[in-house]
Amino acid sequence: MASWPTLREVRSFLRAAQNDAEDLIIDAARLAAIDYGQSRLGADRYPEDTDTLPASIHYAAMQHSARLYRRRDSVDGTLSFGELGVVQVRRSDPDVAAAYDLKVGFVFG
């Protein structure tokens, strides 16, 4: 069992050096990922200070945090690679979604 990722863990996951200005942005992405995770799993079940978070969700939250941080470089949903062209950035990460789906299950309606 684990807890929600810390700023230090997400920064390490991103391979980013400590920088006060960037840390504010990384932490905002981290908190948004935690908020998303709590909305999927239930904040009452996994509050911000939990230490019973499944390891797969801890990792998914780190991936989601990193994705949100990097997403600021593609506000319109695209990334340009100069002569190589433009690539569309997907709205969601299938690995993150799969991790949450395994814990929450599917709803058919």
N, C-alpha and C positions, 0 to 999 in steps of 0.2 A: 504494500500500500504506500501511497505517496501523498503529496500535497499539491496544490496548484503551483505552477512554476513561478520562481522568483525572477526579479529583474536580472540578477546576475546569471541565472541559468539561461534565460532567453538571450542575453547579450552573448554568452558563450556559444549558444546554438547558432547565432548569426555570425560568429567569429568576428565580433566587433570589439574595438578597444573602448575602454571606459571614456566617456565624454559626456559632460553634464547636459549639453544641449541635445545630443542624440539619445541619452538615457531618458529624457522626458518623453520623447516620441516612442521609444521602445516600450517604456512603461505604459503609455496610453494604449498601445497595441496589445500589450499583455493583459491589461485590465479589461479591454474589450473582448479578448478571447476568453477570459475567465467568466465574464458576464454571459457570453454566448454559451459556454459550457454549463453554467448554472441554469440558464433558461432551458437547455436540453435535458439536463439531469435532475434539476430541482435544487434551488438554492438552500432549501431547508435540509436536504439530504447531504449536500456537499457545499457548506458555507465557505467563505473565503479562507477561514483558518482551519479547514479540515486537514486531517492527516490520514484519512481513509480513502483517498481517491485512488481508483485503479491505475496502475502504471500506464496502461494504454491510453487513458484519458489525460494523464500528465503529459505524455509525449504528444498527443494530439493537440493539447493546448499550447505546447511550445511551438509546434508546427504552425498552428493557426496564428499565434503571436508573430512569428517570423513572416508569415504571408501578409498579414495586415501591415507590418512595418514596411515591407518591400513594395506593397501596393501603392504607397504614396508616390512611387516613381511612375505609376501608370494610372493616373487619375481618370483618364477616359477609357481605361480598359485595354490599352495597347502599349506595347513596348517597341521602340524602334532600335534596330541594330544596324543603322547606317546603310551601307550597300547591300547588306543581307536582307533588308526588308523589315516589315512590321509583323509582329506576332500578337494575336489576341490573348489576353489574360483571362482565364476562366473565372467566373464569379465565385466559385467555391472550390475547395480542395477535396478531391474524392477520397484521399486517405483520411483526412480529418472527419469527413462525413461518415465514412465507414466505421471508424472507431466509435463515434457516438451512436450510430445505428445499432452496433452490436450490444451496447449497454442499454439503449432505450427500446429497441425493437421497432418494427414497422407498424404503421397505422394504415389500414385499408378502409376507405370510406366510400 
